[in-house]
């Protein structure tokens, strides 16, 4: 199967890179798969009995902004400090060697693709980005870069600084689609979606490799995107890299391993 994947990549005239949370594991980012995985990464929430779904809820910003920003401030600091793993650079080498147009579609809010050198205008972040903020209410449609410094007391997971909206002075929040969200501004993501649609239209009959990594079935947005491309486009072939849920029907390719392991094994054959 790795040889088949290598052949698909070698012949590709365009790439779509689709990635879920598993893409970040090899960079040392925590896996929130189930409450036990979340609580292992964030022991204070285990003591409080707060699940990932409960922590990632915009209601905290309204009721207790210090608690809301404790979680998202910690994640902001973590993602800023994280170095993208080698797999990101392996993919970039393939793209450069093939001189192939490329678009990234990710459910991750960590900005790791941009940090690894992928162009901002060629990335669709379907759930938004922690590196952009908006007003909690919101008082207007503004979305702005997150340049805030947010120290967090890791014993209590409470933020020592609350970012504010520059337009009304109220509490700001990350421009991320959270659970039970009522105030997320989708404008930035919708503009990315429009660029992705144009990208697909522009590729015509080119041979397209869709490389999917770390996208599970619990929130199937990314898997559905890969499969839609694979079935809709006659010349698109999906390479699904996933250690737990790799299954996909032929002629698409299933690789049961982590993202970095899979990319390295394919690269060795190229």
Secondary structure as GFF3:
##gff-version 3
##sequence-region A 1 270
A	DSSP	alpha_helix	2	11	.	.	.	ID=ss1
A	DSSP	beta_strand	14	19	.	.	.	ID=ss2
A	DSSP	three_ten_helix	21	27	.	.	.	ID=ss3
A	DSSP	alpha_helix	34	41	.	.	.	ID=ss4
A	DSSP	alpha_helix	43	48	.	.	.	ID=ss5
A	DSSP	alpha_helix	52	55	.	.	.	ID=ss6
A	DSSP	alpha_helix	59	63	.	.	.	ID=ss7
A	DSSP	alpha_helix	65	81	.	.	.	ID=ss8
A	DSSP	alpha_helix	86	98	.	.	.	ID=ss9
A	DSSP	beta_strand	101	106	.	.	.	ID=ss10
A	DSSP	alpha_helix	112	115	.	.	.	ID=ss11
A	DSSP	three_ten_helix	120	122	.	.	.	ID=ss12
A	DSSP	beta_strand	123	125	.	.	.	ID=ss13
A	DSSP	beta_strand	128	135	.	.	.	ID=ss14
A	DSSP	beta_strand	143	145	.	.	.	ID=ss15
A	DSSP	beta_strand	152	153	.	.	.	ID=ss16
A	DSSP	beta_strand	158	159	.	.	.	ID=ss17
A	DSSP	beta_strand	172	176	.	.	.	ID=ss18
A	DSSP	alpha_helix	187	203	.	.	.	ID=ss19
A	DSSP	beta_strand	208	213	.	.	.	ID=ss20
A	DSSP	alpha_helix	221	232	.	.	.	ID=ss21
A	DSSP	beta_strand	236	241	.	.	.	ID=ss22
A	DSSP	beta_strand	253	255	.	.	.	ID=ss23
A	DSSP	alpha_helix	259	269	.	.	.	ID=ss24
###
